[in-house]
Amino acid sequence: MKMAHIKNCAMSGCGYNMSGRCHALSITVGGPGDHQCDTFFRHIGKGGNPAAVGMVGACKVTSCMHNAALECSADTITVGMCGDEVDCMAFKSK
């Protein structure tokens, strides 16, 4: 199984976001708010690998149709705001 790429991230305040792209080597989806980006880290400095495109390393959202053995089977995801949470916008309920 290949890892899902993060196509876009709307969270400019995240330390891994540079110009709408996630540069964490991998993120975890599935925080306390279901399909929340668990890796989101509000920070004015920037980190991660600027040459890399972030990927989904783990998905704890077993109710998502893209979840296969706790991995994301989607080709790409987008991270954005859903209410007050930073969420995986590719979430689709089984």
Secondary structure by P-SEA (a helix, b strand, c coil): cccccccccccccccccccccccccccccccccccccccccccccccccccbbbbbcccccccccccccccccccbbbbbbccccccccccccc
